[in-house]
Structure formats: C-alpha cells, structure tokens
Amino acid sequence: MPHQIGSMPHQIPHGLIPNVGKPGIRTFRVPRWVTIIFLVAVSIAMAALVVFLSGRAYLRQQLTVPDIVSLVHRYDRGALSIDTLLATMAPEIVDVLFFMPWGALAFLAFDGGEQHRLRTYLLTLAVGVTFALGLVAWQSALPTRVTGWEDAGWNMLGCLAGAVCGHLRKRVRVRFE
C-alpha cells in the first residue's frame, strides 16, 4: 500500500519537508519606529528629487478644477482623446502620485487605533499639507521652481489617497494564490 502523506504526522517520507505547500498566513509586524524611518527617508528623497529637478523641469500653469471638468466634458463628447486628456492632466496626476507613498507612511506612523482614526486622517493631512507647502516655499532658494502653490492642493489629494491606502492596508488582507 502506498504511503499517504499526512496519514501519520510523525512519519514523513524521506526528502519531504513538513508544511511545504500548505496554505498559511504569515504576518510581518513592522515596528512604528521603522515606519517613521521610512517616512523620513521618503521625505528626504522627495526633497532631493525637487532639488534634482530644479533647473531641469519648470513650473507651468496648473489646471484648475473647472478646467479639469471642462476637459472631462470634452472627452465625454468625443472632442478630446484619452491620450490628450492624460497628457494635459499629467502634472496634476504626478502631484497626486508623488504624495501617495508619503500619505500612506504618515498614516501608518500616526495611527492611534480604531477609536482615533479621524484624528489620524486629520493629522496626516495637516502634516502633509505643511510638508507640501514647505517644499513649495523652500524652492524660492533654488535656481528654478519645480512646483507652485497650486501643487500643494494636488499634493494634499495625494496625501489623502495615500492615507486611505494606509488605512486599507490595516483593514484588508490580500492573498495571492
């Protein structure tokens, strides 16, 4: 009779490793201080990127919310291609994406638990807007500006989106099969 794996847990056939192939969930706990170090590292990298881009990239007129609504309506009517829409909105999209990792890390670093979730969101947004405004103000000392005051609004949206991602990370577990 062939040997059945698992019929007798103390008798494992030679060459087989126990628990291999069995579904299991591993949870890695990252201490808050490590998250804070990542947040500081991302902040430094963001500032370094602004310095690097100064003199290479230039501030252009930002789209306003009515401009974006108008573009979307033109796209809906077929008067604008998706490529043109995305190319026109690229700086705003980049502003949002630029602050998403920062917002997620800040949310995870500031999180005080379920009963303090609103306070965590508010603190993340307040510190994120302060950081974004600080980056914009600091650029007056650089050769050319890369971002303007309007960018801080898009950065805040990216910070909020990142905070939502950080919150979802604490609430949702994704398992790939």
Sequence and secondary structure as in RCSB ss.txt:
>XXXX:A:sequence
MPHQIGSMPHQIPHGLIPNVGKPGIRTFRVPRWVTIIFLVAVSIAMAALVVFLSGRAYLRQQLTVPDIVSLVHRY
DRGALSIDTLLATMAPEIVDVLFFMPWGALAFLAFDGGEQHRLRTYLLTLAVGVTFALGLVAWQSALPTRVTGWE
DAGWNMLGCLAGAVCGHLRKRVRVRFE
>XXXX:A:secstr
    TTSSTT   TT  TTTT          HHHHHHHHHHHHHHHHHHHHHHBTTB       HHHHHHHHHHH
HTTSS HHHHHHHHHHHHHHHHHHHHHHHHHHHHH   GGGHHHHHHHHHHHHHHHHHHHHHHGGGSSS SS HH
HHHHHHHHHHHHHHHHHHHHH      
